[in-house]
Amino acid sequence: MIIETKGFKGLKSDLAHLDEVTTKLGFVRGQWEYTRATYDLKMEDPTTKSDYYLRVNTRAESGKLESPYAILYIEEAYIGRATFPHGLDYESPIPDAILNKAKQKLSQLQQLLA
């Protein structure tokens, strides 16, 4: 599920600052290569014990990810339920509490990057 947040998509930051603020909010830089990276936040639904991941996709506008000065822009934010043994199911319904927490984290990230 893509989470639409007004003004979020297209935000830009250098890699060092983006790593700093996402870490502060509990995100982990997961997949990355020379021109793109994802930032994941794990959330657990206490009633079902299911794990959900909020994923923020970024792409380098200039530079490569070996450099803290590379400029990245945010593409999309997704949320999905973790599946065994690995992967995310983006089609599963997301509990309201998890979705609200995800939107709150995206809002905080947007404020820190603005």
N, C-alpha and C positions, 0 to 999 in steps of 0.2 A: 504494500500500500504506500503510495506516495503521499507525503504530508505537505500540503500547500500552506506556506507561510508567507504572507505578503512582505516583500522586501528582502527575503532571505536569499533566494536564488540570485546568483550574480555577485554576492558580496566577495570582496577580495582581501587577501592578507598575505604577508610573507610567511613562509613555512615556520620559522622560529616562533612567531607570535601565535599562529594558528595552533601549533603543537602545545604552546603554553596554556592558552585559554581552554582548549578542548580537554587537556589533562586536568585542569582545575575543575572542570565540570564533570569529570568522571569518564570521559571518552578515552579510547585507546586507538592509536593509529594502527589499523589492521593491514589490509592489502595495500601494497604500494609498488610502484614501478617508476620509471624515469619521469613520466609526465602526469601521473594521477595517483591519488591516495584516497582511502576511505577511513573514516573515523567512526568507531562503533561504541555504543553505550549499551551495556547489558542491564536489563530490567527483569525482575522476577515477579510473577503474579503469585501472591501468597496463598490465594485460595486454591489454585490448581497446580502450583509449583512449576508452571511452564515458564520458560525463559523467552524473552523478547529482546530483539536488538533494534536499536535506532541507528541507522547508518546514514552518514553524510558523505556524499561523493564530492570530490574536488578534482580539479584538473589544473595543471600548470599553465599559466599564461606566458610566463617568461622564466627561464632558468630550468634547472632539473632538481629533483628532490634530494640530491646529495648536498645541495647548498641551502643553508638556512635563509638565504636571501631570495630564493625562488618565490615568485608571486603566484599564488593559487587563487582560483575562484571557485565558489561553491556552485555545484550543479543542482542536485536533487537531494532530498532527505526521504528515506524510506523507513518503514518499520515492518518487521516480520517476526514470526514465531520460529524459534530454533527447532530444527528437526534432527533426528538421530540418523546417522552418526555425525553428520555435519551438514550445514546448509540452512537456508532461511526460506520459510514458506510465506510469501508476500500476499497470498490469497486468503489466509486464515483470518477470521474475525479477531479484532483487537479489543480487549476489555477496555471500557471507558477509563478506568483508573490509569491503566498503562498508557493509553493514548493521550490523556491529559498531562501525565508526567512527561511524555515525549515532547509535546507541544511547549510545555514550560521550559524544558531544557533547550529547545531550539530558540525560544524567545530570549533566554539568557545568553546563548551563544551569539545571537544577532546583536544584542546590546553590547557585548564585549568586542564585537568586530566593527561596530558602526563608528 
